[in-house]
Amino acid sequence: MKKYLRASLEVVAERYEIGKDMEDGFESLSKIVTNGWINTDNLVKIQKDEGQIVCPFISNRRGLVFINEGDYIIFEGDEERHVCSDDRFDTRFVPIS
């Protein structure tokens, strides 16, 4: 069995914060639940003025990726963005100067 090293990739990462325009859009929580897309327990949930609850997402080549509490948004050099959970971030990314 051969061992492989994942190629180094320099990225910019920032913990998601509401109001910093890091998301591509919002989907209603009721639609997410109705469609059964994902577990909604830890999703970032924002209540709009009219009472509707929405969840932020980013769109990338894999489709819509909903953002959970504590997630980081990973910005790659080719403008691609990904979401990385807080519990995996420190094992996958190392700060550089």
Secondary structure, 3 states (H helix, E strand, C coil): CCCCCCCCCCCEEEECCCCCCCCCEEEEHHHHHHHCCCCCCCECCEECCCCCEEEEEEEECCEEEECECCCEEEECCCCCEEEECHHHHHHHCCCCC
